[in-house]
Amino acid sequence: MENSYRATILAFLDEWSVFAETNGVDLIKVINAIKVRPTHSNMIFPAAWDRGVLPPKDGGLGLWAYKHLLGFENDIFKITPEAININDTRGLRAAQMARDALRNMGRILAASQIAVLGASYREDVGDTATAGRRSSCEG
């Protein structure tokens, strides 16, 4: 359930990232201003891709188990599958933004060399599936 919560928060941040970009708002500055309040210091920053494999996977497994193992047919899960869908396409948005930036510079996408970076791990964490989550370096 915790990972479904995280996936939902990441999908929510993706919506606000698109809003901010469309309207010329620096979302990082907004989040930093909100984090000034001690009760809001745990806000996470939006990223192009999920931080780790668990957030989307666990919600999907829970939904699958509800229907296939427990045999329920009603659709009580609405937010979890939508969060999974949003998170699954965030990487495509980053690729589209890179394509658009190259076009704006007069560069041809197929002839360009692009480096994709973004793996990060916290110190002293043996589990690489959870090590990258909540890292300070996101990309």
Phi and psi in radians as a Rosetta constraint file:
Dihedral C 1 N 2 CA 2 C 2 CIRCULARHARMONIC -1.065 0.35
Dihedral N 2 CA 2 C 2 N 3 CIRCULARHARMONIC -0.728 0.35
Dihedral C 2 N 3 CA 3 C 3 CIRCULARHARMONIC -1.227 0.35
Dihedral N 3 CA 3 C 3 N 4 CIRCULARHARMONIC -0.546 0.35
Dihedral C 3 N 4 CA 4 C 4 CIRCULARHARMONIC -1.143 0.35
Dihedral N 4 CA 4 C 4 N 5 CIRCULARHARMONIC -0.670 0.35
Dihedral C 4 N 5 CA 5 C 5 CIRCULARHARMONIC -1.065 0.35
Dihedral N 5 CA 5 C 5 N 6 CIRCULARHARMONIC -0.832 0.35
Dihedral C 5 N 6 CA 6 C 6 CIRCULARHARMONIC -1.075 0.35
Dihedral N 6 CA 6 C 6 N 7 CIRCULARHARMONIC -0.737 0.35
Dihedral C 6 N 7 CA 7 C 7 CIRCULARHARMONIC -1.087 0.35
Dihedral N 7 CA 7 C 7 N 8 CIRCULARHARMONIC -0.660 0.35
Dihedral C 7 N 8 CA 8 C 8 CIRCULARHARMONIC -1.172 0.35
Dihedral N 8 CA 8 C 8 N 9 CIRCULARHARMONIC -0.737 0.35
Dihedral C 8 N 9 CA 9 C 9 CIRCULARHARMONIC -1.102 0.35
Dihedral N 9 CA 9 C 9 N 10 CIRCULARHARMONIC -0.736 0.35
Dihedral C 9 N 10 CA 10 C 10 CIRCULARHARMONIC -1.115 0.35
Dihedral N 10 CA 10 C 10 N 11 CIRCULARHARMONIC -0.678 0.35
Dihedral C 10 N 11 CA 11 C 11 CIRCULARHARMONIC -1.148 0.35
Dihedral N 11 CA 11 C 11 N 12 CIRCULARHARMONIC -0.705 0.35
Dihedral C 11 N 12 CA 12 C 12 CIRCULARHARMONIC -1.058 0.35
Dihedral N 12 CA 12 C 12 N 13 CIRCULARHARMONIC -0.792 0.35
Dihedral C 12 N 13 CA 13 C 13 CIRCULARHARMONIC -1.121 0.35
Dihedral N 13 CA 13 C 13 N 14 CIRCULARHARMONIC -0.576 0.35
Dihedral C 13 N 14 CA 14 C 14 CIRCULARHARMONIC -1.092 0.35
Dihedral N 14 CA 14 C 14 N 15 CIRCULARHARMONIC -0.741 0.35
Dihedral C 14 N 15 CA 15 C 15 CIRCULARHARMONIC -1.030 0.35
Dihedral N 15 CA 15 C 15 N 16 CIRCULARHARMONIC -0.798 0.35
Dihedral C 15 N 16 CA 16 C 16 CIRCULARHARMONIC -1.229 0.35
Dihedral N 16 CA 16 C 16 N 17 CIRCULARHARMONIC -0.507 0.35
Dihedral C 16 N 17 CA 17 C 17 CIRCULARHARMONIC -1.126 0.35
Dihedral N 17 CA 17 C 17 N 18 CIRCULARHARMONIC -0.775 0.35
Dihedral C 17 N 18 CA 18 C 18 CIRCULARHARMONIC -1.126 0.35
Dihedral N 18 CA 18 C 18 N 19 CIRCULARHARMONIC -0.758 0.35
Dihedral C 18 N 19 CA 19 C 19 CIRCULARHARMONIC -1.018 0.35
Dihedral N 19 CA 19 C 19 N 20 CIRCULARHARMONIC -0.835 0.35
Dihedral C 19 N 20 CA 20 C 20 CIRCULARHARMONIC -1.103 0.35
Dihedral N 20 CA 20 C 20 N 21 CIRCULARHARMONIC -0.766 0.35
Dihedral C 20 N 21 CA 21 C 21 CIRCULARHARMONIC -1.109 0.35
Dihedral N 21 CA 21 C 21 N 22 CIRCULARHARMONIC -0.742 0.35
Dihedral C 21 N 22 CA 22 C 22 CIRCULARHARMONIC -1.117 0.35
Dihedral N 22 CA 22 C 22 N 23 CIRCULARHARMONIC -0.562 0.35
Dihedral C 22 N 23 CA 23 C 23 CIRCULARHARMONIC -1.866 0.35
Dihedral N 23 CA 23 C 23 N 24 CIRCULARHARMONIC 0.195 0.35
Dihedral C 23 N 24 CA 24 C 24 CIRCULARHARMONIC 1.197 0.35
Dihedral N 24 CA 24 C 24 N 25 CIRCULARHARMONIC 0.557 0.35
Dihedral C 24 N 25 CA 25 C 25 CIRCULARHARMONIC -1.777 0.35
Dihedral N 25 CA 25 C 25 N 26 CIRCULARHARMONIC 2.352 0.35
Dihedral C 25 N 26 CA 26 C 26 CIRCULARHARMONIC -1.474 0.35
Dihedral N 26 CA 26 C 26 N 27 CIRCULARHARMONIC 1.705 0.35
Dihedral C 26 N 27 CA 27 C 27 CIRCULARHARMONIC -1.114 0.35
Dihedral N 27 CA 27 C 27 N 28 CIRCULARHARMONIC -0.568 0.35
Dihedral C 27 N 28 CA 28 C 28 CIRCULARHARMONIC -1.103 0.35
Dihedral N 28 CA 28 C 28 N 29 CIRCULARHARMONIC -0.719 0.35
Dihedral C 28 N 29 CA 29 C 29 CIRCULARHARMONIC -1.133 0.35
Dihedral N 29 CA 29 C 29 N 30 CIRCULARHARMONIC -0.683 0.35
Dihedral C 29 N 30 CA 30 C 30 CIRCULARHARMONIC -1.109 0.35
Dihedral N 30 CA 30 C 30 N 31 CIRCULARHARMONIC -0.822 0.35
Dihedral C 30 N 31 CA 31 C 31 CIRCULARHARMONIC -1.106 0.35
Dihedral N 31 CA 31 C 31 N 32 CIRCULARHARMONIC -0.748 0.35
Dihedral C 31 N 32 CA 32 C 32 CIRCULARHARMONIC -1.080 0.35
Dihedral N 32 CA 32 C 32 N 33 CIRCULARHARMONIC -0.648 0.35
Dihedral C 32 N 33 CA 33 C 33 CIRCULARHARMONIC -1.161 0.35
Dihedral N 33 CA 33 C 33 N 34 CIRCULARHARMONIC -0.694 0.35
Dihedral C 33 N 34 CA 34 C 34 CIRCULARHARMONIC -1.157 0.35
Dihedral N 34 CA 34 C 34 N 35 CIRCULARHARMONIC -0.659 0.35
Dihedral C 34 N 35 CA 35 C 35 CIRCULARHARMONIC -1.207 0.35
Dihedral N 35 CA 35 C 35 N 36 CIRCULARHARMONIC -0.149 0.35
Dihedral C 35 N 36 CA 36 C 36 CIRCULARHARMONIC -1.085 0.35
Dihedral N 36 CA 36 C 36 N 37 CIRCULARHARMONIC -0.618 0.35
Dihedral C 36 N 37 CA 37 C 37 CIRCULARHARMONIC -1.243 0.35
Dihedral N 37 CA 37 C 37 N 38 CIRCULARHARMONIC 2.258 0.35
Dihedral C 37 N 38 CA 38 C 38 CIRCULARHARMONIC -1.012 0.35
Dihedral N 38 CA 38 C 38 N 39 CIRCULARHARMONIC -0.549 0.35
Dihedral C 38 N 39 CA 39 C 39 CIRCULARHARMONIC -1.323 0.35
Dihedral N 39 CA 39 C 39 N 40 CIRCULARHARMONIC -0.153 0.35
Dihedral C 39 N 40 CA 40 C 40 CIRCULARHARMONIC -2.087 0.35
Dihedral N 40 CA 40 C 40 N 41 CIRCULARHARMONIC 0.331 0.35
Dihedral C 40 N 41 CA 41 C 41 CIRCULARHARMONIC -1.302 0.35
Dihedral N 41 CA 41 C 41 N 42 CIRCULARHARMONIC -0.166 0.35
Dihedral C 41 N 42 CA 42 C 42 CIRCULARHARMONIC -1.651 0.35
Dihedral N 42 CA 42 C 42 N 43 CIRCULARHARMONIC 0.175 0.35
Dihedral C 42 N 43 CA 43 C 43 CIRCULARHARMONIC -1.099 0.35
Dihedral N 43 CA 43 C 43 N 44 CIRCULARHARMONIC 2.464 0.35
Dihedral C 43 N 44 CA 44 C 44 CIRCULARHARMONIC -1.770 0.35
Dihedral N 44 CA 44 C 44 N 45 CIRCULARHARMONIC 2.809 0.35
Dihedral C 44 N 45 CA 45 C 45 CIRCULARHARMONIC -1.648 0.35
Dihedral N 45 CA 45 C 45 N 46 CIRCULARHARMONIC 2.573 0.35
Dihedral C 45 N 46 CA 46 C 46 CIRCULARHARMONIC -1.229 0.35
Dihedral N 46 CA 46 C 46 N 47 CIRCULARHARMONIC 2.616 0.35
Dihedral C 46 N 47 CA 47 C 47 CIRCULARHARMONIC -2.428 0.35
Dihedral N 47 CA 47 C 47 N 48 CIRCULARHARMONIC 2.830 0.35
Dihedral C 47 N 48 CA 48 C 48 CIRCULARHARMONIC -1.233 0.35
Dihedral N 48 CA 48 C 48 N 49 CIRCULARHARMONIC -0.577 0.35
Dihedral C 48 N 49 CA 49 C 49 CIRCULARHARMONIC -2.188 0.35
Dihedral N 49 CA 49 C 49 N 50 CIRCULARHARMONIC 2.816 0.35
Dihedral C 49 N 50 CA 50 C 50 CIRCULARHARMONIC -1.058 0.35
Dihedral N 50 CA 50 C 50 N 51 CIRCULARHARMONIC 2.537 0.35
Dihedral C 50 N 51 CA 51 C 51 CIRCULARHARMONIC -1.597 0.35
Dihedral N 51 CA 51 C 51 N 52 CIRCULARHARMONIC 1.516 0.35
Dihedral C 51 N 52 CA 52 C 52 CIRCULARHARMONIC 1.781 0.35
Dihedral N 52 CA 52 C 52 N 53 CIRCULARHARMONIC 2.905 0.35
Dihedral C 52 N 53 CA 53 C 53 CIRCULARHARMONIC -1.541 0.35
Dihedral N 53 CA 53 C 53 N 54 CIRCULARHARMONIC -0.366 0.35
Dihedral C 53 N 54 CA 54 C 54 CIRCULARHARMONIC -1.205 0.35
Dihedral N 54 CA 54 C 54 N 55 CIRCULARHARMONIC -0.774 0.35
Dihedral C 54 N 55 CA 55 C 55 CIRCULARHARMONIC -0.903 0.35
Dihedral N 55 CA 55 C 55 N 56 CIRCULARHARMONIC -0.904 0.35
Dihedral C 55 N 56 CA 56 C 56 CIRCULARHARMONIC -1.283 0.35
Dihedral N 56 CA 56 C 56 N 57 CIRCULARHARMONIC -0.595 0.35
Dihedral C 56 N 57 CA 57 C 57 CIRCULARHARMONIC -1.155 0.35
Dihedral N 57 CA 57 C 57 N 58 CIRCULARHARMONIC -0.841 0.35
Dihedral C 57 N 58 CA 58 C 58 CIRCULARHARMONIC -1.108 0.35
Dihedral N 58 CA 58 C 58 N 59 CIRCULARHARMONIC -0.732 0.35
Dihedral C 58 N 59 CA 59 C 59 CIRCULARHARMONIC -1.104 0.35
Dihedral N 59 CA 59 C 59 N 60 CIRCULARHARMONIC -0.699 0.35
Dihedral C 59 N 60 CA 60 C 60 CIRCULARHARMONIC -1.148 0.35
Dihedral N 60 CA 60 C 60 N 61 CIRCULARHARMONIC -0.674 0.35
Dihedral C 60 N 61 CA 61 C 61 CIRCULARHARMONIC -1.170 0.35
Dihedral N 61 CA 61 C 61 N 62 CIRCULARHARMONIC -0.687 0.35
Dihedral C 61 N 62 CA 62 C 62 CIRCULARHARMONIC -1.093 0.35
Dihedral N 62 CA 62 C 62 N 63 CIRCULARHARMONIC -0.761 0.35
Dihedral C 62 N 63 CA 63 C 63 CIRCULARHARMONIC -1.120 0.35
Dihedral N 63 CA 63 C 63 N 64 CIRCULARHARMONIC -0.758 0.35
Dihedral C 63 N 64 CA 64 C 64 CIRCULARHARMONIC -1.081 0.35
Dihedral N 64 CA 64 C 64 N 65 CIRCULARHARMONIC -0.782 0.35
Dihedral C 64 N 65 CA 65 C 65 CIRCULARHARMONIC -1.119 0.35
Dihedral N 65 CA 65 C 65 N 66 CIRCULARHARMONIC -0.685 0.35
Dihedral C 65 N 66 CA 66 C 66 CIRCULARHARMONIC -1.009 0.35
Dihedral N 66 CA 66 C 66 N 67 CIRCULARHARMONIC -0.754 0.35
Dihedral C 66 N 67 CA 67 C 67 CIRCULARHARMONIC -1.464 0.35
Dihedral N 67 CA 67 C 67 N 68 CIRCULARHARMONIC -0.786 0.35
Dihedral C 67 N 68 CA 68 C 68 CIRCULARHARMONIC -1.659 0.35
Dihedral N 68 CA 68 C 68 N 69 CIRCULARHARMONIC -0.598 0.35
Dihedral C 68 N 69 CA 69 C 69 CIRCULARHARMONIC -1.572 0.35
Dihedral N 69 CA 69 C 69 N 70 CIRCULARHARMONIC -0.732 0.35
Dihedral C 69 N 70 CA 70 C 70 CIRCULARHARMONIC -1.551 0.35
Dihedral N 70 CA 70 C 70 N 71 CIRCULARHARMONIC -0.303 0.35
Dihedral C 70 N 71 CA 71 C 71 CIRCULARHARMONIC 1.421 0.35
Dihedral N 71 CA 71 C 71 N 72 CIRCULARHARMONIC 0.278 0.35
Dihedral C 71 N 72 CA 72 C 72 CIRCULARHARMONIC -1.385 0.35
Dihedral N 72 CA 72 C 72 N 73 CIRCULARHARMONIC 2.470 0.35
Dihedral C 72 N 73 CA 73 C 73 CIRCULARHARMONIC -1.894 0.35
Dihedral N 73 CA 73 C 73 N 74 CIRCULARHARMONIC -0.272 0.35
Dihedral C 73 N 74 CA 74 C 74 CIRCULARHARMONIC -1.294 0.35
Dihedral N 74 CA 74 C 74 N 75 CIRCULARHARMONIC 2.709 0.35
Dihedral C 74 N 75 CA 75 C 75 CIRCULARHARMONIC -1.784 0.35
Dihedral N 75 CA 75 C 75 N 76 CIRCULARHARMONIC 1.285 0.35
Dihedral C 75 N 76 CA 76 C 76 CIRCULARHARMONIC -1.411 0.35
Dihedral N 76 CA 76 C 76 N 77 CIRCULARHARMONIC -0.382 0.35
Dihedral C 76 N 77 CA 77 C 77 CIRCULARHARMONIC -1.524 0.35
Dihedral N 77 CA 77 C 77 N 78 CIRCULARHARMONIC 1.919 0.35
Dihedral C 77 N 78 CA 78 C 78 CIRCULARHARMONIC -2.044 0.35
Dihedral N 78 CA 78 C 78 N 79 CIRCULARHARMONIC -0.704 0.35
Dihedral C 78 N 79 CA 79 C 79 CIRCULARHARMONIC -1.301 0.35
Dihedral N 79 CA 79 C 79 N 80 CIRCULARHARMONIC -0.748 0.35
Dihedral C 79 N 80 CA 80 C 80 CIRCULARHARMONIC -1.034 0.35
Dihedral N 80 CA 80 C 80 N 81 CIRCULARHARMONIC -0.886 0.35
Dihedral C 80 N 81 CA 81 C 81 CIRCULARHARMONIC -1.134 0.35
Dihedral N 81 CA 81 C 81 N 82 CIRCULARHARMONIC -0.584 0.35
Dihedral C 81 N 82 CA 82 C 82 CIRCULARHARMONIC -1.168 0.35
Dihedral N 82 CA 82 C 82 N 83 CIRCULARHARMONIC -0.722 0.35
Dihedral C 82 N 83 CA 83 C 83 CIRCULARHARMONIC -1.074 0.35
Dihedral N 83 CA 83 C 83 N 84 CIRCULARHARMONIC -0.725 0.35
Dihedral C 83 N 84 CA 84 C 84 CIRCULARHARMONIC -1.072 0.35
Dihedral N 84 CA 84 C 84 N 85 CIRCULARHARMONIC -0.787 0.35
Dihedral C 84 N 85 CA 85 C 85 CIRCULARHARMONIC -1.075 0.35
Dihedral N 85 CA 85 C 85 N 86 CIRCULARHARMONIC -0.771 0.35
Dihedral C 85 N 86 CA 86 C 86 CIRCULARHARMONIC -1.102 0.35
Dihedral N 86 CA 86 C 86 N 87 CIRCULARHARMONIC -0.836 0.35
Dihedral C 86 N 87 CA 87 C 87 CIRCULARHARMONIC -1.136 0.35
Dihedral N 87 CA 87 C 87 N 88 CIRCULARHARMONIC -0.568 0.35
Dihedral C 87 N 88 CA 88 C 88 CIRCULARHARMONIC -1.176 0.35
Dihedral N 88 CA 88 C 88 N 89 CIRCULARHARMONIC -0.373 0.35
Dihedral C 88 N 89 CA 89 C 89 CIRCULARHARMONIC -1.862 0.35
Dihedral N 89 CA 89 C 89 N 90 CIRCULARHARMONIC -0.025 0.35
Dihedral C 89 N 90 CA 90 C 90 CIRCULARHARMONIC -1.080 0.35
Dihedral N 90 CA 90 C 90 N 91 CIRCULARHARMONIC -0.635 0.35
Dihedral C 90 N 91 CA 91 C 91 CIRCULARHARMONIC -1.103 0.35
Dihedral N 91 CA 91 C 91 N 92 CIRCULARHARMONIC -0.607 0.35
Dihedral C 91 N 92 CA 92 C 92 CIRCULARHARMONIC -1.114 0.35
Dihedral N 92 CA 92 C 92 N 93 CIRCULARHARMONIC -0.667 0.35
Dihedral C 92 N 93 CA 93 C 93 CIRCULARHARMONIC -1.096 0.35
Dihedral N 93 CA 93 C 93 N 94 CIRCULARHARMONIC -0.726 0.35
Dihedral C 93 N 94 CA 94 C 94 CIRCULARHARMONIC -1.086 0.35
Dihedral N 94 CA 94 C 94 N 95 CIRCULARHARMONIC -0.716 0.35
Dihedral C 94 N 95 CA 95 C 95 CIRCULARHARMONIC -1.135 0.35
Dihedral N 95 CA 95 C 95 N 96 CIRCULARHARMONIC -0.701 0.35
Dihedral C 95 N 96 CA 96 C 96 CIRCULARHARMONIC -1.129 0.35
Dihedral N 96 CA 96 C 96 N 97 CIRCULARHARMONIC -0.675 0.35
Dihedral C 96 N 97 CA 97 C 97 CIRCULARHARMONIC -1.137 0.35
Dihedral N 97 CA 97 C 97 N 98 CIRCULARHARMONIC -0.694 0.35
Dihedral C 97 N 98 CA 98 C 98 CIRCULARHARMONIC -1.133 0.35
Dihedral N 98 CA 98 C 98 N 99 CIRCULARHARMONIC -0.755 0.35
Dihedral C 98 N 99 CA 99 C 99 CIRCULARHARMONIC -1.034 0.35
Dihedral N 99 CA 99 C 99 N 100 CIRCULARHARMONIC -0.821 0.35
Dihedral C 99 N 100 CA 100 C 100 CIRCULARHARMONIC -1.111 0.35
Dihedral N 100 CA 100 C 100 N 101 CIRCULARHARMONIC -0.678 0.35
Dihedral C 100 N 101 CA 101 C 101 CIRCULARHARMONIC -1.109 0.35
Dihedral N 101 CA 101 C 101 N 102 CIRCULARHARMONIC -0.744 0.35
Dihedral C 101 N 102 CA 102 C 102 CIRCULARHARMONIC -1.106 0.35
Dihedral N 102 CA 102 C 102 N 103 CIRCULARHARMONIC -0.740 0.35
Dihedral C 102 N 103 CA 103 C 103 CIRCULARHARMONIC -1.063 0.35
Dihedral N 103 CA 103 C 103 N 104 CIRCULARHARMONIC -0.718 0.35
Dihedral C 103 N 104 CA 104 C 104 CIRCULARHARMONIC -1.130 0.35
Dihedral N 104 CA 104 C 104 N 105 CIRCULARHARMONIC -0.434 0.35
Dihedral C 104 N 105 CA 105 C 105 CIRCULARHARMONIC -1.587 0.35
Dihedral N 105 CA 105 C 105 N 106 CIRCULARHARMONIC 0.026 0.35
Dihedral C 105 N 106 CA 106 C 106 CIRCULARHARMONIC 1.331 0.35
Dihedral N 106 CA 106 C 106 N 107 CIRCULARHARMONIC 0.366 0.35
Dihedral C 106 N 107 CA 107 C 107 CIRCULARHARMONIC -1.714 0.35
Dihedral N 107 CA 107 C 107 N 108 CIRCULARHARMONIC 2.638 0.35
Dihedral C 107 N 108 CA 108 C 108 CIRCULARHARMONIC -1.633 0.35
Dihedral N 108 CA 108 C 108 N 109 CIRCULARHARMONIC 2.216 0.35
Dihedral C 108 N 109 CA 109 C 109 CIRCULARHARMONIC -1.010 0.35
Dihedral N 109 CA 109 C 109 N 110 CIRCULARHARMONIC -0.841 0.35
Dihedral C 109 N 110 CA 110 C 110 CIRCULARHARMONIC -1.119 0.35
Dihedral N 110 CA 110 C 110 N 111 CIRCULARHARMONIC -0.418 0.35
Dihedral C 110 N 111 CA 111 C 111 CIRCULARHARMONIC -1.719 0.35
Dihedral N 111 CA 111 C 111 N 112 CIRCULARHARMONIC 0.081 0.35
Dihedral C 111 N 112 CA 112 C 112 CIRCULARHARMONIC -1.717 0.35
Dihedral N 112 CA 112 C 112 N 113 CIRCULARHARMONIC 2.600 0.35
Dihedral C 112 N 113 CA 113 C 113 CIRCULARHARMONIC -1.757 0.35
Dihedral N 113 CA 113 C 113 N 114 CIRCULARHARMONIC 2.218 0.35
Dihedral C 113 N 114 CA 114 C 114 CIRCULARHARMONIC -2.201 0.35
Dihedral N 114 CA 114 C 114 N 115 CIRCULARHARMONIC 2.277 0.35
Dihedral C 114 N 115 CA 115 C 115 CIRCULARHARMONIC -1.782 0.35
Dihedral N 115 CA 115 C 115 N 116 CIRCULARHARMONIC 2.280 0.35
Dihedral C 115 N 116 CA 116 C 116 CIRCULARHARMONIC -1.879 0.35
Dihedral N 116 CA 116 C 116 N 117 CIRCULARHARMONIC 2.023 0.35
Dihedral C 116 N 117 CA 117 C 117 CIRCULARHARMONIC -2.113 0.35
Dihedral N 117 CA 117 C 117 N 118 CIRCULARHARMONIC 2.772 0.35
Dihedral C 117 N 118 CA 118 C 118 CIRCULARHARMONIC 2.754 0.35
Dihedral N 118 CA 118 C 118 N 119 CIRCULARHARMONIC -0.075 0.35
Dihedral C 118 N 119 CA 119 C 119 CIRCULARHARMONIC -1.293 0.35
Dihedral N 119 CA 119 C 119 N 120 CIRCULARHARMONIC 2.364 0.35
Dihedral C 119 N 120 CA 120 C 120 CIRCULARHARMONIC -2.606 0.35
Dihedral N 120 CA 120 C 120 N 121 CIRCULARHARMONIC 2.613 0.35
Dihedral C 120 N 121 CA 121 C 121 CIRCULARHARMONIC -2.415 0.35
Dihedral N 121 CA 121 C 121 N 122 CIRCULARHARMONIC 2.542 0.35
Dihedral C 121 N 122 CA 122 C 122 CIRCULARHARMONIC -1.438 0.35
Dihedral N 122 CA 122 C 122 N 123 CIRCULARHARMONIC 2.686 0.35
Dihedral C 122 N 123 CA 123 C 123 CIRCULARHARMONIC -1.158 0.35
Dihedral N 123 CA 123 C 123 N 124 CIRCULARHARMONIC 2.624 0.35
Dihedral C 123 N 124 CA 124 C 124 CIRCULARHARMONIC 1.010 0.35
Dihedral N 124 CA 124 C 124 N 125 CIRCULARHARMONIC 0.597 0.35
Dihedral C 124 N 125 CA 125 C 125 CIRCULARHARMONIC -2.063 0.35
Dihedral N 125 CA 125 C 125 N 126 CIRCULARHARMONIC 2.048 0.35
Dihedral C 125 N 126 CA 126 C 126 CIRCULARHARMONIC -1.416 0.35
Dihedral N 126 CA 126 C 126 N 127 CIRCULARHARMONIC -0.373 0.35
Dihedral C 126 N 127 CA 127 C 127 CIRCULARHARMONIC -1.620 0.35
Dihedral N 127 CA 127 C 127 N 128 CIRCULARHARMONIC 1.870 0.35
Dihedral C 127 N 128 CA 128 C 128 CIRCULARHARMONIC -1.227 0.35
Dihedral N 128 CA 128 C 128 N 129 CIRCULARHARMONIC -0.298 0.35
Dihedral C 128 N 129 CA 129 C 129 CIRCULARHARMONIC -1.227 0.35
Dihedral N 129 CA 129 C 129 N 130 CIRCULARHARMONIC -0.525 0.35
Dihedral C 129 N 130 CA 130 C 130 CIRCULARHARMONIC -1.916 0.35
Dihedral N 130 CA 130 C 130 N 131 CIRCULARHARMONIC -0.149 0.35
Dihedral C 130 N 131 CA 131 C 131 CIRCULARHARMONIC -1.144 0.35
Dihedral N 131 CA 131 C 131 N 132 CIRCULARHARMONIC -0.598 0.35
Dihedral C 131 N 132 CA 132 C 132 CIRCULARHARMONIC -1.406 0.35
Dihedral N 132 CA 132 C 132 N 133 CIRCULARHARMONIC -0.281 0.35
Dihedral C 132 N 133 CA 133 C 133 CIRCULARHARMONIC -1.206 0.35
Dihedral N 133 CA 133 C 133 N 134 CIRCULARHARMONIC 2.537 0.35
Dihedral C 133 N 134 CA 134 C 134 CIRCULARHARMONIC 0.970 0.35
Dihedral N 134 CA 134 C 134 N 135 CIRCULARHARMONIC 0.565 0.35
Dihedral C 134 N 135 CA 135 C 135 CIRCULARHARMONIC -1.424 0.35
Dihedral N 135 CA 135 C 135 N 136 CIRCULARHARMONIC 2.846 0.35
Dihedral C 135 N 136 CA 136 C 136 CIRCULARHARMONIC -1.519 0.35
Dihedral N 136 CA 136 C 136 N 137 CIRCULARHARMONIC -0.183 0.35
Dihedral C 136 N 137 CA 137 C 137 CIRCULARHARMONIC -2.010 0.35
Dihedral N 137 CA 137 C 137 N 138 CIRCULARHARMONIC 1.823 0.35
Dihedral C 137 N 138 CA 138 C 138 CIRCULARHARMONIC -2.119 0.35
Dihedral N 138 CA 138 C 138 N 139 CIRCULARHARMONIC 2.553 0.35
